[in-house]
Amino acid sequence: MKTDLMTSAILPGRFMPLHSGHEYLINKARTQCDRLTVLVCSHEKDAIPGWQRYSWVKNTFPDLDVQHLDGGYPFDDEQIKRSLPEGTSQLLESGTTLRNLAQALGLQHVVIDREQKNAAVSSSQILEQPLVFWEYLSEKVRPYFIRRVALVGPESCGKSYLARLLAEHFQTAFVEEYGRTYCEKFGMNLTELDFAHIAGGQLYREDEAAMQANRVLFCDTDLIVTQIWSEIYFNGICQPWIVWADHLRKYDLYLLLAPDIPWINDGLREYEQQRDRMFERLKQEMESRALPFVVIRGNYEERTERAIRAVRQLI
């Protein structure tokens, strides 16, 4: 309960990952003081970067003072002391692990959540099997753990059709190809800057869809495809930014669709003769980078069955 005096407290933690138990604890802690500071403590060898965990906590609790202590774990009393807001008098936690830290900081040690309502599952269990404990993950955290499947291939090889069908089958979300939307609006006379807009829009759409995904997200194309389209448009040249971004973005599985179904002119497609070349270029890129991919061939029914099997093995 709050007292008549203004109380200021800290709640240190690793939040690896942030889950419903942490949310309960933070909400409980904020009722125990007038001003709460959440300290996200990290170490360079942590499985999840500290900045990522700070982002989760801050975006989940935007009204709270949240600080990232890079190098603050194991809990470093000297570093924490330098980060203490003026007037801090309490250290809050759900157990007694940090009693000595509170003493070193000269703070009152306060145990909250004595009934351990937030201990249904541990952070280590969730980290080891995030898809099994999906319901415990905070909404802001789930996109980090979803399995991402990119559907790639040349023009008119059924990527959009298959992405939509797979999303329906696995009851999740899919990302539409932003390049198509862009070209429908601005036309096909593209510049290098247009390709940068397309690449950025694709990533933005993917991250938005990831918030709605259920364990797996299907992406109709990716930046490798954007890179290779740029090479086709500009005689082998692609902006370094797109190549850099395409190497940073990771997918758990690529479904490489072969151009063995009829090419259909929908008004935007104009590279029927480039399909085999683009397929081989994509395959080369996958192999040279040791990316996990499965080639999808055959009629629509055969493609669908093979794709579903590949995704089931993944998740």
GUPADREN-155032 format. One line per 3 residues: number of its first residue (from 1); for each residue x, y, z of N, C-alpha, C. Coordinates in Angstrom, 3 decimals. Layout:
% GUPADREN-155032
NUM	X Y Z X Y Z X Y Z; ... $
% end
This chain:
% GUPADREN-155032
1	0.832 -1.197 0.000 0.000 0.000 0.000 0.866 1.246 0.000; 0.377 2.299 -0.617 1.116 3.535 -0.642 1.040 4.203 0.731; 2.104 4.882 1.102 2.134 5.613 2.353 1.888 7.085 2.068 $
4	1.833 7.885 3.133 1.639 9.324 2.972 2.865 9.981 2.369; 4.033 9.328 2.495 5.258 9.888 1.936 5.447 9.386 0.508; 6.041 10.239 -0.333 6.332 9.854 -1.707 7.392 8.760 -1.712 $
7	7.085 7.638 -2.340 8.048 6.549 -2.397 8.493 6.331 -3.846; 9.781 6.075 -3.982 10.357 5.818 -5.293 11.078 4.478 -5.233; 10.815 3.606 -6.213 11.358 2.247 -6.158 11.912 1.831 -7.518 $
10	12.821 0.846 -7.456 13.319 0.231 -8.681 12.913 -1.237 -8.715; 12.761 -1.739 -9.925 12.471 -3.154 -10.138 13.473 -3.665 -11.169; 14.589 -4.262 -10.734 15.584 -4.770 -11.689 15.164 -6.136 -12.230 $
13	15.577 -6.404 -13.451 15.285 -7.710 -14.021 15.953 -7.878 -15.366; 15.890 -9.092 -15.876 16.452 -9.380 -17.198 15.348 -9.435 -18.256; 14.165 -9.929 -17.864 13.019 -9.970 -18.773 13.376 -10.695 -20.074 $
16	13.885 -11.911 -19.891 14.390 -12.667 -21.039 13.661 -14.006 -21.182; 12.510 -13.962 -21.890 11.857 -12.795 -22.482 10.797 -12.220 -21.552; 10.293 -11.056 -21.887 9.166 -10.474 -21.169 7.944 -11.367 -21.368 $
19	7.297 -11.748 -20.263 6.112 -12.603 -20.375 5.032 -12.142 -19.410; 3.919 -12.860 -19.390 2.760 -12.433 -18.612 3.076 -12.339 -17.118; 3.984 -13.205 -16.631 4.376 -13.116 -15.226 5.084 -11.814 -14.925 $
22	5.959 -11.372 -15.828 6.629 -10.087 -15.653 5.627 -8.937 -15.675; 4.675 -9.020 -16.588 3.672 -7.959 -16.680 2.870 -7.866 -15.385; 2.504 -9.023 -14.860 1.783 -9.032 -13.581 2.635 -8.392 -12.486 $
25	3.904 -8.755 -12.463 4.808 -8.253 -11.430 4.979 -6.739 -11.540; 5.170 -6.231 -12.747 5.352 -4.790 -12.924 4.083 -4.032 -12.555; 2.945 -4.571 -12.962 1.679 -3.913 -12.594 1.462 -3.936 -11.084 $
28	1.867 -5.035 -10.439 1.778 -5.128 -8.983 2.724 -4.129 -8.328; 3.945 -4.019 -8.879 4.954 -3.135 -8.303 4.528 -1.675 -8.371; 3.882 -1.283 -9.457 3.529 0.121 -9.608 2.456 0.549 -8.612 $
31	1.751 -0.417 -8.025 0.768 -0.070 -6.986 1.416 0.067 -5.611; 2.696 -0.346 -5.496 3.375 -0.339 -4.206 4.199 0.924 -3.972; 4.255 1.795 -4.976 5.072 3.003 -4.834 4.469 4.124 -5.676 $
34	5.002 5.317 -5.465 4.514 6.462 -6.236 5.256 6.616 -7.557; 6.515 6.180 -7.570 7.300 6.279 -8.798 8.115 4.994 -8.945; 7.924 4.326 -10.086 8.603 3.054 -10.326 9.552 3.183 -11.511 $
37	10.776 2.698 -11.328 11.748 2.616 -12.415 12.068 1.145 -12.662; 11.884 0.706 -13.886 12.193 -0.676 -14.250 13.572 -0.685 -14.906; 14.472 -1.498 -14.370 15.827 -1.598 -14.894 15.979 -2.904 -15.673 $
40	16.260 -2.779 -16.948 16.491 -3.947 -17.795 17.994 -4.165 -17.856; 18.473 -5.186 -17.153 19.914 -5.423 -17.028 20.352 -6.492 -18.021; 21.464 -6.232 -18.712 21.882 -7.162 -19.760 23.374 -7.414 -19.724 $
43	23.749 -8.468 -20.447 25.153 -8.844 -20.613 25.361 -9.114 -22.093; 26.555 -8.850 -22.586 26.813 -8.970 -24.018 26.604 -10.381 -24.557; 26.659 -11.382 -23.698 26.487 -12.764 -24.143 25.060 -13.275 -23.962 $
46	24.150 -12.404 -23.577 22.764 -12.822 -23.399 22.183 -13.375 -24.694; 21.286 -14.343 -24.561 20.659 -14.957 -25.733 19.823 -13.957 -26.517; 19.235 -12.997 -25.832 18.443 -11.942 -26.476 19.086 -10.612 -26.135 $
49	19.409 -9.777 -27.114 20.081 -8.501 -26.832 19.312 -7.647 -25.835; 20.048 -6.917 -25.027 19.423 -6.072 -24.021 18.539 -4.996 -24.616; 18.969 -4.416 -25.733 18.166 -3.356 -26.347 16.805 -3.890 -26.775 $
52	16.770 -5.166 -27.193 15.512 -5.770 -27.607 14.572 -5.909 -26.415; 15.114 -6.359 -25.299 14.284 -6.535 -24.100 13.840 -5.194 -23.539; 14.728 -4.198 -23.599 14.339 -2.840 -23.188 13.154 -2.358 -24.036 $
55	13.225 -2.589 -25.346 12.150 -2.168 -26.247 10.831 -2.826 -25.866; 10.875 -4.126 -25.529 9.651 -4.821 -25.139 9.029 -4.187 -23.900; 9.865 -3.965 -22.883 9.343 -3.436 -21.620 8.827 -2.010 -21.813 $
58	9.605 -1.173 -22.503 9.219 0.221 -22.680 7.955 0.348 -23.511; 7.820 -0.448 -24.560 6.635 -0.362 -25.405 5.405 -0.973 -24.748; 5.625 -1.871 -23.796 4.507 -2.441 -23.048 4.061 -1.508 -21.935 $
61	5.022 -0.788 -21.361 4.732 0.153 -20.268 5.290 1.537 -20.625; 4.716 2.198 -21.631 5.278 3.469 -22.107 5.232 4.595 -21.081; 4.371 4.474 -20.081 4.248 5.546 -19.089 5.255 5.395 -17.944 $
64	5.975 4.274 -17.892 6.927 4.055 -16.811 8.330 4.503 -17.211; 9.159 4.776 -16.208 10.572 5.045 -16.431 11.267 3.696 -16.596; 11.714 3.398 -17.811 12.392 2.132 -18.101 13.798 2.463 -18.581 $
67	14.791 1.817 -17.979 16.175 2.070 -18.343 16.863 0.758 -18.732; 17.733 0.849 -19.714 18.532 -0.309 -20.111 19.929 -0.153 -19.545; 20.339 -1.081 -18.703 21.689 -1.087 -18.149 22.517 -2.106 -18.915 $
70	23.193 -1.643 -19.947 24.028 -2.509 -20.762 25.262 -2.911 -19.961; 25.434 -4.202 -19.733 26.527 -4.672 -18.882 26.150 -4.723 -17.416; 24.858 -4.540 -17.126 24.410 -4.510 -15.738 24.097 -5.872 -15.152 $
73	24.372 -6.926 -15.897 24.137 -8.275 -15.377 25.411 -9.102 -15.529; 25.808 -9.887 -14.520 25.166 -10.026 -13.214 24.966 -8.664 -12.538; 23.894 -8.577 -11.763 23.469 -7.291 -11.219 24.647 -6.563 -10.567 $
76	24.994 -5.438 -11.146 26.152 -4.649 -10.758 25.688 -3.489 -9.882; 25.968 -3.569 -8.572 25.455 -2.547 -7.667 26.025 -1.165 -7.966; 27.281 -1.115 -8.431 27.867 0.192 -8.730 27.194 0.824 -9.944 $
79	26.951 0.046 -10.975 26.287 0.592 -12.158 24.848 0.969 -11.844; 24.169 0.126 -11.090 22.787 0.433 -10.723 22.733 1.681 -9.869; 23.700 1.828 -8.975 23.732 3.003 -8.102 23.829 4.288 -8.926 $
82	24.608 4.250 -10.016 24.749 5.435 -10.868 23.469 5.745 -11.635; 22.613 4.747 -11.757 21.391 4.925 -12.538 20.165 5.188 -11.675; 20.332 5.165 -10.354 19.190 5.339 -9.471 18.604 6.747 -9.590 $
85	17.312 6.854 -9.818 16.675 8.170 -9.786 16.805 8.764 -8.373; 16.908 10.056 -8.287 17.054 10.723 -6.996 15.859 10.400 -6.097; 16.163 10.070 -4.867 15.102 9.791 -3.905 14.651 8.345 -3.866 $
88	15.299 7.469 -4.636 14.912 6.056 -4.624 15.160 5.450 -3.248; 14.161 4.765 -2.713 14.281 4.228 -1.358 14.022 2.729 -1.276; 13.485 2.126 -2.365 13.111 0.720 -2.291 13.584 -0.052 -3.522 $
91	13.860 -1.339 -3.282 14.086 -2.279 -4.385 12.995 -3.335 -4.282; 12.231 -3.497 -5.339 11.123 -4.442 -5.345 11.480 -5.691 -6.149; 11.026 -6.834 -5.684 11.150 -8.086 -6.445 10.123 -9.073 -5.924 $
94	10.020 -10.228 -6.600 9.000 -11.197 -6.203 9.526 -12.218 -5.208; 10.838 -12.234 -4.968 11.416 -13.188 -4.031 12.484 -12.545 -3.175; 13.540 -13.296 -2.885 14.596 -12.775 -2.012 15.965 -12.786 -2.689 $
97	15.987 -13.034 -3.993 17.254 -13.143 -4.721 18.093 -11.880 -4.621; 17.455 -10.730 -4.619 18.176 -9.455 -4.682 18.292 -8.761 -3.324; 18.135 -9.514 -2.242 18.223 -8.909 -0.907 19.600 -8.277 -0.683 $
100	20.657 -8.997 -1.060 22.007 -8.454 -0.861 22.255 -7.238 -1.747; 21.701 -7.233 -2.953 21.841 -6.076 -3.836 21.173 -4.855 -3.223; 19.983 -5.048 -2.666 19.280 -3.941 -2.014 20.120 -3.385 -0.868 $
103	20.720 -4.287 -0.083 21.557 -3.852 1.038 22.769 -3.059 0.533; 23.399 -3.541 -0.547 24.562 -2.843 -1.102 24.186 -1.462 -1.627; 22.959 -1.320 -2.096 22.503 -0.041 -2.634 21.937 0.880 -1.549 $
106	21.800 0.337 -0.340 21.223 1.127 0.746 19.732 1.330 0.592; 19.049 0.352 -0.012 17.613 0.455 -0.263 16.847 -0.568 0.571; 15.613 -0.223 0.863 14.733 -1.164 1.550 14.347 -2.269 0.570 $
109	14.475 -3.506 1.007 14.126 -4.645 0.160 12.667 -4.996 0.408; 11.856 -4.939 -0.641 10.421 -5.189 -0.512 10.031 -6.347 -1.424; 9.458 -7.379 -0.833 9.008 -8.543 -1.595 7.544 -8.361 -1.945 $
112	7.257 -8.414 -3.242 5.865 -8.355 -3.696 5.525 -9.679 -4.361; 4.256 -9.888 -4.633 3.810 -11.149 -5.236 4.234 -12.333 -4.372; 3.957 -12.261 -3.089 4.334 -13.344 -2.180 3.638 -14.663 -2.532 $
115	2.474 -14.551 -3.183 1.733 -15.761 -3.543 2.273 -16.400 -4.821; 3.288 -15.760 -5.421 3.933 -16.294 -6.634 2.916 -16.532 -7.755; 2.020 -15.560 -7.932 1.026 -15.693 -8.991 1.653 -15.586 -10.384 $
118	2.865 -15.064 -10.422 3.517 -14.896 -11.724 4.465 -16.039 -12.058; 4.413 -17.132 -11.291 5.422 -18.189 -11.443 4.875 -19.464 -12.082; 3.841 -19.340 -12.918 3.282 -20.532 -13.547 4.295 -21.220 -14.458 $
121	5.147 -20.424 -15.062 6.179 -20.960 -15.951 7.374 -20.017 -15.874; 8.578 -20.562 -15.998 9.784 -19.751 -15.853 10.211 -19.154 -17.189; 11.024 -18.096 -17.102 11.547 -17.469 -18.313 12.389 -18.451 -19.114 $
124	13.168 -19.286 -18.433 14.027 -20.240 -19.136 13.198 -21.262 -19.907; 12.064 -21.686 -19.345 11.190 -22.626 -20.050 10.630 -21.979 -21.315; 10.193 -20.732 -21.186 9.633 -20.020 -22.335 10.698 -19.804 -23.400 $
127	11.896 -19.444 -22.958 12.985 -19.194 -23.896 13.350 -20.464 -24.666; 13.271 -21.597 -23.992 13.627 -22.867 -24.625 12.558 -23.342 -25.597; 11.282 -23.099 -25.258 10.185 -23.564 -26.110 9.127 -22.471 -26.261 $
130	9.447 -21.398 -26.957 8.511 -20.270 -27.048 7.188 -20.616 -27.732; 7.201 -21.518 -28.708 5.949 -21.856 -29.383 5.041 -22.694 -28.492; 5.635 -23.482 -27.602 4.841 -24.287 -26.668 4.161 -23.393 -25.641 $
133	4.899 -22.367 -25.162 4.366 -21.472 -24.134 3.927 -20.136 -24.737; 3.412 -20.207 -25.953 3.045 -19.017 -26.717 2.107 -18.091 -25.952; 1.138 -18.680 -25.237 0.128 -17.857 -24.565 0.711 -17.031 -23.424 $
136	1.899 -17.394 -22.947 2.527 -16.640 -21.862 3.334 -15.452 -22.378; 3.684 -15.463 -23.639 4.502 -14.385 -24.187 3.702 -13.100 -24.299; 4.333 -11.989 -23.969 3.689 -10.692 -24.124 3.474 -10.404 -25.608 $
139	2.458 -9.606 -25.913 2.123 -9.320 -27.302 3.287 -8.685 -28.055; 4.025 -7.816 -27.390 5.140 -7.137 -28.045 6.307 -8.088 -28.307; 6.314 -9.226 -27.637 7.433 -10.162 -27.721 7.211 -11.221 -28.797 $
142	5.978 -11.566 -29.062 5.679 -12.680 -29.958 6.333 -12.563 -31.337; 6.363 -11.379 -31.960 7.006 -11.298 -33.278 8.464 -11.754 -33.284; 9.138 -11.646 -32.156 10.546 -12.055 -32.080 10.685 -13.567 -32.234 $
145	9.687 -14.303 -31.789 9.785 -15.760 -31.740 9.025 -16.477 -32.849; 8.213 -15.772 -33.612 7.458 -16.477 -34.651 8.411 -17.069 -35.684; 7.996 -18.146 -36.301 8.742 -18.736 -37.394 8.333 -18.011 -38.681 $
148	9.319 -17.480 -39.372 9.041 -16.714 -40.595 9.360 -17.575 -41.813; 8.384 -17.658 -42.695 8.537 -18.433 -43.921 8.387 -17.484 -45.102; 9.429 -17.388 -45.923 9.396 -16.509 -47.090 9.138 -17.325 -48.344 $
151	8.170 -16.889 -49.125 7.884 -17.530 -50.406 8.552 -16.696 -51.496; 9.475 -17.302 -52.200 10.254 -16.573 -53.200 10.200 -17.317 -54.528; 10.440 -16.564 -55.593 10.428 -17.171 -56.912 10.244 -16.122 -57.975 $
154	10.282 -16.522 -59.238 10.099 -15.589 -60.351 8.647 -15.124 -60.469; 8.379 -14.362 -61.517 7.012 -13.929 -61.797 6.085 -15.122 -62.006; 4.848 -14.929 -61.597 3.769 -15.857 -61.941 4.099 -17.314 -61.621 $
157	4.543 -17.540 -60.366 4.810 -18.921 -59.950 3.964 -19.302 -58.730; 2.936 -18.491 -58.428 1.971 -18.857 -57.394 2.326 -18.463 -55.982; 3.220 -17.491 -55.799 3.621 -17.101 -54.434 2.444 -16.542 -53.637 $
160	1.721 -15.605 -54.225 0.616 -14.963 -53.504 -0.490 -15.957 -53.166; -0.816 -16.803 -54.129 -1.844 -17.825 -53.919 -1.450 -18.754 -52.781; -0.215 -19.220 -52.801 0.235 -20.181 -51.798 0.386 -19.538 -50.420 $
163	0.853 -18.293 -50.373 0.997 -17.608 -49.082 -0.359 -17.463 -48.403; -1.362 -17.086 -49.175 -2.710 -16.928 -48.616 -3.261 -18.279 -48.151; -3.049 -19.317 -48.948 -3.561 -20.649 -48.613 -2.881 -21.197 -47.360 $
166	-1.563 -21.024 -47.250 -0.844 -21.514 -46.078 -1.280 -20.779 -44.812; -1.474 -19.481 -44.923 -1.923 -18.710 -43.760 -3.286 -19.204 -43.281; -4.157 -19.514 -44.221 -5.480 -20.033 -43.864 -5.356 -21.413 -43.226 $
169	-4.494 -22.249 -43.786 -4.325 -23.618 -43.269 -3.775 -23.609 -41.839; -2.799 -22.746 -41.576 -2.161 -22.711 -40.259 -2.772 -21.640 -39.339; -3.878 -21.045 -39.777 -4.633 -20.074 -38.983 -3.736 -18.943 -38.469 $
172	-3.085 -18.290 -39.402 -2.172 -17.212 -39.038 -2.236 -16.116 -40.096; -1.282 -15.204 -40.050 -1.259 -14.058 -40.960 -0.268 -14.288 -42.097; -0.434 -13.508 -43.165 0.546 -13.504 -44.242 0.773 -12.070 -44.693 $
175	1.913 -11.857 -45.339 2.298 -10.524 -45.787 2.178 -10.458 -47.299; 1.416 -9.515 -47.793 1.297 -9.348 -49.236 2.556 -8.696 -49.796; 2.776 -8.888 -51.075 3.946 -8.312 -51.738 3.755 -6.810 -51.916 $
178	4.587 -6.029 -51.235 4.443 -4.574 -51.295 4.818 -4.030 -52.674; 5.757 -4.689 -53.361 6.160 -4.223 -54.676 4.998 -4.151 -55.648; 4.085 -5.125 -55.562 2.904 -5.110 -56.434 2.027 -3.907 -56.115 $
181	1.784 -3.675 -54.829 0.968 -2.527 -54.426 1.591 -1.224 -54.916; 2.904 -1.142 -54.788 3.629 0.062 -55.182 3.520 0.298 -56.691; 3.718 -0.755 -57.465 3.671 -0.618 -58.921 2.258 -0.332 -59.421 $
184	1.255 -0.873 -58.748 -0.126 -0.570 -59.120 -0.419 0.920 -58.957; 0.237 1.548 -57.984 0.001 2.965 -57.714 0.877 3.879 -58.548; 2.166 3.501 -58.723 3.121 4.408 -59.352 3.613 3.950 -60.725 $
187	3.228 2.753 -61.156 3.650 2.297 -62.462 4.940 1.502 -62.420; 5.374 1.054 -63.594 6.514 0.145 -63.698 7.815 0.833 -64.096; 7.789 2.121 -64.307 9.004 2.855 -64.676 9.768 3.201 -63.398 $
190	10.465 2.213 -62.853 11.040 2.328 -61.517 12.474 2.844 -61.535; 12.804 3.612 -60.494 14.173 4.078 -60.280 14.767 3.320 -59.091; 16.054 3.541 -58.825 16.679 2.903 -57.663 16.022 3.353 -56.369 $
193	15.578 4.611 -56.317 14.885 5.096 -55.127 13.559 4.365 -54.933; 12.878 4.060 -56.035 11.637 3.288 -55.929 11.901 1.925 -55.295; 13.016 1.299 -55.667 13.344 -0.001 -55.085 13.618 0.118 -53.582 $
196	14.212 1.232 -53.170 14.429 1.454 -51.734 13.089 1.585 -51.009; 12.143 2.301 -51.631 10.806 2.422 -51.034 10.123 1.057 -50.948; 10.254 0.283 -52.005 9.635 -1.052 -52.017 10.226 -1.934 -50.926 $
199	11.549 -1.913 -50.787 12.204 -2.733 -49.759 11.765 -2.314 -48.361; 11.769 -1.006 -48.106 11.348 -0.521 -46.787 9.893 -0.840 -46.501; 9.040 -0.688 -47.524 7.624 -1.000 -47.341 7.384 -2.469 -47.072 $
202	8.174 -3.331 -47.715 8.033 -4.768 -47.484 8.364 -5.120 -46.035; 9.462 -4.559 -45.518 9.851 -4.826 -44.129 8.805 -4.283 -43.157; 8.291 -3.091 -43.440 7.283 -2.498 -42.563 6.033 -3.365 -42.520 $
205	5.579 -3.788 -43.686 4.380 -4.634 -43.732 4.602 -5.949 -42.983; 5.797 -6.494 -43.135 6.088 -7.754 -42.466 6.043 -7.593 -40.953; 6.648 -6.519 -40.445 6.664 -6.305 -39.000 5.265 -6.015 -38.456 $
208	4.441 -5.355 -39.246 3.055 -5.119 -38.835 2.279 -6.438 -38.782; 2.448 -7.274 -39.799 1.743 -8.556 -39.840 2.215 -9.487 -38.738; 3.487 -9.368 -38.366 4.037 -10.238 -37.319 3.305 -10.051 -35.994 $
211	2.762 -8.856 -35.756 2.027 -8.602 -34.516 0.742 -9.430 -34.445; 0.241 -9.850 -35.616 -1.017 -10.604 -35.658 -0.795 -12.099 -35.891; 0.447 -12.502 -36.082 0.720 -13.885 -36.481 0.568 -14.860 -35.314 $
214	0.198 -16.075 -35.662 0.032 -17.149 -34.695 1.137 -18.184 -34.910; 2.260 -17.965 -34.249 3.405 -18.877 -34.264 4.207 -18.905 -35.576; 3.559 -18.696 -36.704 4.278 -18.698 -37.982 3.717 -17.585 -38.858 $
217	4.598 -16.937 -39.628 4.192 -15.853 -40.529 4.667 -16.189 -41.937; 3.765 -16.058 -42.900 4.098 -16.326 -44.296 4.290 -15.008 -45.035; 5.442 -14.891 -45.698 5.811 -13.639 -46.354 5.853 -13.850 -47.860 $
220	4.946 -13.173 -48.572 4.919 -13.244 -50.022 6.053 -12.372 -50.557; 7.191 -12.956 -50.771 8.458 -12.381 -51.237 9.286 -11.852 -50.074; 10.538 -11.503 -50.364 11.432 -10.932 -49.353 12.440 -10.039 -50.073 $
223	13.429 -9.540 -49.350 14.359 -8.589 -49.951 15.384 -9.246 -50.876; 15.566 -10.554 -50.770 16.433 -11.219 -51.752 15.798 -11.087 -53.134; 14.478 -11.265 -53.187 13.771 -11.097 -54.455 13.886 -9.652 -54.933 $
226	13.735 -8.704 -54.005 13.879 -7.286 -54.366 15.272 -7.014 -54.914; 16.278 -7.601 -54.265 17.662 -7.430 -54.722 17.831 -7.940 -56.153; 17.303 -9.109 -56.438 17.496 -9.704 -57.757 16.683 -8.968 -58.821 $
229	15.497 -8.487 -58.449 14.747 -7.657 -59.394 15.529 -6.388 -59.723; 16.188 -5.825 -58.725 17.019 -4.646 -58.969 18.148 -4.973 -59.943; 18.739 -6.145 -59.787 19.807 -6.555 -60.695 19.286 -6.671 -62.126 $
232	18.066 -7.148 -62.275 17.469 -7.275 -63.602 17.180 -5.893 -64.197; 16.646 -5.002 -63.380 16.290 -3.655 -63.837 17.516 -2.815 -64.181; 18.572 -2.938 -63.361 19.699 -2.006 -63.460 21.016 -2.712 -63.828 $
235	20.908 -3.713 -64.696 22.097 -4.376 -65.235 23.056 -4.877 -64.160; 22.516 -5.627 -63.204 23.351 -6.264 -62.186 23.601 -5.440 -60.944; 23.042 -4.220 -60.870 23.317 -3.325 -59.740 22.155 -3.345 -58.741 $
238	22.489 -3.375 -57.467 21.495 -3.222 -56.397 22.085 -2.321 -55.324; 21.260 -1.449 -54.766 21.731 -0.541 -53.723 22.303 -1.330 -52.548; 23.438 -0.909 -52.009 24.026 -1.598 -50.852 23.068 -1.689 -49.668 $
241	22.212 -0.678 -49.494 21.281 -0.709 -48.350 20.355 -1.914 -48.431; 19.872 -2.215 -49.636 18.955 -3.348 -49.796 19.687 -4.658 -49.516; 20.908 -4.780 -50.006 21.698 -5.996 -49.758 21.972 -6.142 -48.268 $
244	22.326 -5.045 -47.623 22.588 -5.052 -46.170 21.339 -5.490 -45.408; 20.189 -4.892 -45.743 18.945 -5.222 -45.042 18.531 -6.659 -45.309; 18.769 -7.115 -46.537 18.353 -8.485 -46.868 19.205 -9.522 -46.149 $
247	20.446 -9.179 -45.825 21.289 -10.108 -45.050 20.959 -10.064 -43.563; 20.417 -8.958 -43.091 20.057 -8.857 -41.670 18.750 -9.576 -41.359; 17.809 -9.516 -42.295 16.499 -10.108 -42.043 16.585 -11.622 -42.193 $
250	16.219 -12.340 -41.138 16.356 -13.793 -41.128 14.994 -14.484 -41.259; 14.990 -15.574 -41.991 13.797 -16.404 -42.124 14.155 -17.840 -41.740; 13.185 -18.522 -41.187 13.413 -19.895 -40.743 13.313 -20.887 -41.895 $
253	12.612 -20.475 -42.951 12.452 -21.355 -44.099 12.089 -20.521 -45.324; 12.691 -20.902 -46.453 12.324 -20.307 -47.739 11.647 -21.379 -48.575; 10.514 -21.030 -49.161 9.867 -21.891 -50.141 10.167 -21.289 -51.507 $
256	11.038 -21.951 -52.265 11.470 -21.465 -53.573 10.586 -22.098 -54.643; 9.715 -21.287 -55.230 8.737 -21.797 -56.177 9.314 -21.817 -57.590; 9.234 -22.987 -58.203 9.774 -23.166 -59.549 8.796 -22.611 -60.598 $
259	9.317 -22.130 -61.721 8.459 -21.581 -62.779 7.933 -22.666 -63.714; 7.302 -23.682 -63.140 6.814 -24.791 -63.957 5.293 -24.797 -64.066; 4.681 -23.645 -63.831 3.256 -23.459 -64.097 3.136 -22.327 -65.117 $
262	2.023 -22.250 -65.835 1.906 -21.259 -66.911 2.074 -19.819 -66.408; 2.764 -19.012 -67.216 2.917 -17.586 -66.938 1.630 -16.877 -67.332; 1.127 -16.022 -66.444 -0.114 -15.289 -66.698 0.179 -13.802 -66.678 $
265	-0.179 -13.102 -67.727 0.023 -11.657 -67.815 -1.123 -10.949 -67.104; -0.810 -10.312 -65.991 -1.847 -9.616 -65.223 -1.765 -8.102 -65.391; -0.992 -7.643 -66.362 -0.874 -6.216 -66.590 0.369 -5.599 -65.979 $
268	0.940 -6.264 -64.964 2.164 -5.767 -64.332 3.369 -6.634 -64.686; 3.126 -7.876 -65.004 4.226 -8.791 -65.305 4.717 -8.579 -66.747; 6.029 -8.587 -66.896 6.580 -8.362 -68.228 7.911 -9.096 -68.458 $
271	8.217 -10.074 -67.595 9.508 -10.743 -67.693 9.349 -12.266 -67.803; 8.449 -12.693 -68.664 8.227 -14.128 -68.828 9.517 -14.855 -69.206; 10.339 -14.231 -70.048 11.554 -14.881 -70.527 12.660 -14.908 -69.471 $
274	12.457 -14.210 -68.363 13.474 -14.151 -67.310 13.202 -15.145 -66.187; 12.119 -15.899 -66.296 11.717 -16.739 -65.155 12.764 -17.788 -64.799; 13.255 -18.502 -65.773 14.251 -19.544 -65.481 15.537 -18.926 -64.931 $
277	15.943 -17.818 -65.522 17.156 -17.136 -65.055 16.999 -16.689 -63.606; 15.830 -16.123 -63.282 15.627 -15.630 -61.916 15.556 -16.780 -60.912; 14.922 -17.885 -61.320 14.859 -19.050 -60.439 16.264 -19.544 -60.101 $
280	17.108 -19.675 -61.112 18.471 -20.153 -60.889 19.279 -19.164 -60.055; 19.035 -17.885 -60.266 19.745 -16.865 -59.471 19.321 -16.947 -58.009; 18.046 -17.121 -57.752 17.559 -17.275 -56.377 18.131 -18.534 -55.735 $
283	18.119 -19.620 -56.473 18.647 -20.883 -55.959 20.136 -20.742 -55.621; 20.861 -20.059 -56.487 22.279 -19.817 -56.233 22.483 -19.012 -54.956; 21.653 -18.001 -54.760 21.766 -17.156 -53.561 21.474 -17.973 -52.305 $
286	20.457 -18.804 -52.363 20.114 -19.659 -51.219 21.261 -20.605 -50.874; 21.797 -21.233 -51.886 22.851 -22.220 -51.658 24.136 -21.562 -51.176; 24.511 -20.437 -51.753 25.773 -19.785 -51.383 25.738 -19.252 -49.959 $
289	24.549 -18.919 -49.485 24.418 -18.393 -48.122 23.946 -19.458 -47.131; 23.835 -20.689 -47.594 23.410 -21.818 -46.747 22.084 -21.523 -46.053; 21.150 -20.956 -46.814 19.831 -20.649 -46.267 18.944 -21.891 -46.328 $
292	18.052 -22.055 -45.362 17.170 -23.226 -45.358 16.044 -23.067 -46.390; 16.072 -23.847 -47.448 15.035 -23.685 -48.469 14.580 -25.041 -48.999; 13.371 -25.024 -49.506 12.776 -26.192 -50.151 12.236 -25.730 -51.491 $
295	12.553 -26.459 -52.547 12.022 -26.133 -53.869 10.614 -26.707 -53.987; 9.683 -25.870 -54.410 8.290 -26.271 -54.561 7.969 -26.359 -56.049; 7.624 -27.565 -56.516 7.325 -27.798 -57.934 5.960 -28.453 -58.090 $
298	5.562 -28.596 -59.345 4.349 -29.351 -59.656 3.126 -28.476 -59.828; 1.971 -29.149 -59.956 0.730 -28.399 -60.091 0.353 -27.785 -58.740; -0.737 -27.049 -58.707 -1.096 -26.322 -57.496 -1.338 -27.251 -56.307 $
301	-1.952 -28.401 -56.563 -2.202 -29.346 -55.469 -0.899 -29.913 -54.931; 0.015 -30.272 -55.819 1.307 -30.811 -55.390 2.124 -29.767 -54.647; 2.078 -28.533 -55.112 2.806 -27.447 -54.440 2.275 -27.246 -53.020 $
304	0.967 -27.247 -52.925 0.351 -27.014 -51.621 0.739 -28.109 -50.630; 0.652 -29.367 -51.039 0.979 -30.483 -50.154 2.438 -30.432 -49.715; 3.332 -30.154 -50.646 4.762 -30.109 -50.311 5.062 -28.945 -49.359 $
307	4.429 -27.810 -49.601 4.655 -26.642 -48.751 4.144 -26.891 -47.339; 2.986 -27.484 -47.211 2.418 -27.768 -45.889 3.324 -28.732 -45.125; 3.828 -29.766 -45.797 4.739 -30.704 -45.137 5.996 -29.989 -44.636 $
310	6.554 -29.120 -45.454 7.769 -28.412 -45.075 7.547 -27.507 -43.858; 6.395 -26.858 -43.827 6.098 -25.956 -42.706 5.825 -26.753 -41.441; 5.150 -27.865 -41.562 4.893 -28.719 -40.387 6.209 -29.186 -39.769 $
313	7.157 -29.545 -40.604 8.462 -29.963 -40.077 9.159 -28.817 -39.334; 8.901 -27.608 -39.787 9.523 -26.438 -39.160 8.950 -26.151 -37.790; 7.637 -26.219 -37.664 6.993 -25.771 -36.415 6.543 -26.913 -35.511 $
% end
